[in-house]
């Protein structure tokens, strides 16, 4: 009792509003977290093994390493939740657990956008490799880093003050960041639409293994799951705050585990077994049209030259067949 009084009288302060997942308890949080830790460990081992095997073969595929890092971050997230369940009055553990819950999924958001970007560059090289679009991508990546920094800052600051104006500002920052991340997750929809709805480019390329339509379906499926994840986060954030003693249904443990970790496991089950390391692999150093399919090695060739070379190869193949 004295410890709780001390924590209430000095920072960091325990939250007075309900949060998604609520206060973790031994049952059911520890067993559920342990199960998810086991699953994430499996995907961490698989993705790192794939990355190392490919690397030894000269096939460097960074997204596999990114998914390994994501899985390890989720192991840390759930480990912190277990520790928090055993020390419920430790506000610092609560802060760390909340930061990891919000930060880990961003890796998947970025990887999904990267795959959509590769499809657009293959289907529509003129548009996909345009300098203006490169600037937009970089701005989006900077924005997602900024959103993460703002969320962490707002979370930490909100437990070290009781000033209503500061708390209101922290909430506004969290709302803005959550909305940005939701918009970010929808971008692959528009990229894939542009890749397939625009007139077919004469300089269209292929990359990796498998059909391009299968690649697009994978991206669209993971995009739907990412939007569902980000939409739940944004929706709960925009909902009116409720006291800890009167939480809404979406503050429960079931929504917390389903819309966070269960969805993420489904995403990993989609990406890893389908061998994205083979389907979405591109040659190292690809910087312009022609690099995906290996039509050119020079950085000075133009799209017109690529198209001409492609047509020449097709003509030679036709003559050879005759």
C-alpha positions, 0 to 999 in steps of 0.5 A, a space after each residue: 500500500 505504501 508503495 502505491 501511495 509513493 508512486 501516486 505522489 511522485 513520478 512516474 505516475 500510474 495511468 488513470 485511463 484504461 489502456 488496451 490490454 489492461 493491467 497484465 495478470 499472471 493468468 491469462 497474460 503469462 501463459 498467452 505471452 509464453 505461447 506467442 514468445 515460442 511462435 516468434 522465436 520460431 520465426 526468428 530462427 527461420 528468418 535468420 537461417 534463410 538470411 544467412 543461407 542466402 547470404 552465403 550464396 551471394 543472395 542478400 535479402 535484407 527483409 528476412 533480417 528485418 523480420 528476424 529483428 521484428 520477431 526479436 522485438 516482439 519477444 522482448 515486448 512479451 517478456 516485458 509484459 510477463 515481467 509487468 504481470 509479476 510487478 504490476 505497480 512498476 510504472 517503468 515496466 509499464 512504460 517499456 512494455 507500451 513502447 515496444 508494443 507500439 514500435 515493433 510492428 513498424 518494421 512490417 509496415 515498412 517491409 510491406 511498402 518496400 515490396 509494393 514499391 518493387 512491384 511498381 518499379 517492375 510493372 511501371 518503370 517510368 513511374 516507379 523509378 521517377 525521382 519525385 516518387 523516390 523523394 515521396 518514399 523517403 519522406 514517408 520513411 522519415 515520417 514513420 521514424 518521426 511518428 515513432 519518436 513522437 509516440 515514445 516521447 508522448 508516452 514517457 512524458 505523459 507518466 511524468 506530469 499531471 499538467 492537463 495541458 501537457 497531457 492533452 498535448 501528449 494525447 494529440 501527438 499520439 492521435 496524429 502519429 496513429 493516424 499517420 501510421 494508418 494512412 501509411 499502411 494503406 499506401 500499398 493499395 494505391 501502389 498496386 492499383 497504379 501498377 496494374 491499372 495504368 497502361 502496360 509499359 513496354 519496358 516492364 520487367 520481372 524479378 524474383 521467382 513466381 508470377 507477378 500476380 502472386 506477388 501482388 496478392 501477397 502484398 495485398 493480403 499483408 496490407 489488409 492485415 496491417 490496415 486492420 492492425 493500424 485501424 484498431 490502434 487508431 480507432 481505440 486511440 480516437 475513442 473517448 478516454 475511459 477510467 481504469 475502473 470502467 474500460 470498454 470492450 476493446 480495452 480487454 485482453 482478447 482484443 489486445 492479443 488478437 489485433 496485435 500479436 495474432 495478426 502479426 503471426 498471421 502476417 509472418 505465416 504469410 510471408 515466411 512460408 511463401 519464401 519472400 526471399 525468392 519471390 521479392 529478391 532483386 539484384 544488389 545495387 538496383 537503382 534504375 530501370 533494367 536492373 531488376 531483370 538484368 537487361 543492363 549493368 550501366 547506370 547511364 542507360 535510358 528506358 528507351 535503350 532498355 526497351 530497344 534491347 528487350 525487343 532485340 532479344 525477343 526478335 533474336 529469340 523468334 528468329 532462333 525458333 524459326 
